[in-house]
Amino acid sequence: MDHVVNMRDAKSQLSKLVAFAQKGDSVTIAIQGKAAVKLVPIKPRPVFGLGRDQCPPVPWEAFAPTTDEEAEQSR
């Protein structure tokens, strides 16, 4: 659906217009009756592999040296 709004209305209805754009609707903001800008959603970039926030935390003890006995027990 196409939405064309003037600047004054766009200021007071910005959150609603952003929601329309995120759903895929065309939103155009006009200044003095002439189309000036188009509101479009930002496409998320694909993430390859695990992101920084998706990795489980590793405790520092995991990097501590082990004795031969501890190494034998973990096998």
ChimeraX attribute file (.defattr): number of C-alpha atoms within 10 A of each C-alpha:
attribute: neighborCount
match mode: 1-to-1
recipient: residues
	/A:1	9
	/A:2	11
	/A:3	14
	/A:4	17
	/A:5	18
	/A:6	16
	/A:7	19
	/A:8	11
	/A:9	13
	/A:10	18
	/A:11	12
	/A:12	10
	/A:13	12
	/A:14	12
	/A:15	11
	/A:16	11
	/A:17	23
	/A:18	17
	/A:19	13
	/A:20	19
	/A:21	21
	/A:22	16
	/A:23	12
	/A:24	13
	/A:25	17
	/A:26	17
	/A:27	22
	/A:28	21
	/A:29	22
	/A:30	18
	/A:31	12
	/A:32	9
	/A:33	11
	/A:34	11
	/A:35	14
	/A:36	12
	/A:37	12
	/A:38	13
	/A:39	16
	/A:40	16
	/A:41	14
	/A:42	8
	/A:43	7
	/A:44	6
	/A:45	6
	/A:46	6
	/A:47	7
	/A:48	6
	/A:49	7
	/A:50	9
	/A:51	8
	/A:52	7
	/A:53	7
	/A:54	8
	/A:55	8
	/A:56	8
	/A:57	7
	/A:58	8
	/A:59	8
	/A:60	7
	/A:61	8
	/A:62	8
	/A:63	8
	/A:64	8
	/A:65	9
	/A:66	11
	/A:67	8
	/A:68	8
	/A:69	8
	/A:70	10
	/A:71	10
	/A:72	9
	/A:73	7
	/A:74	6
	/A:75	5
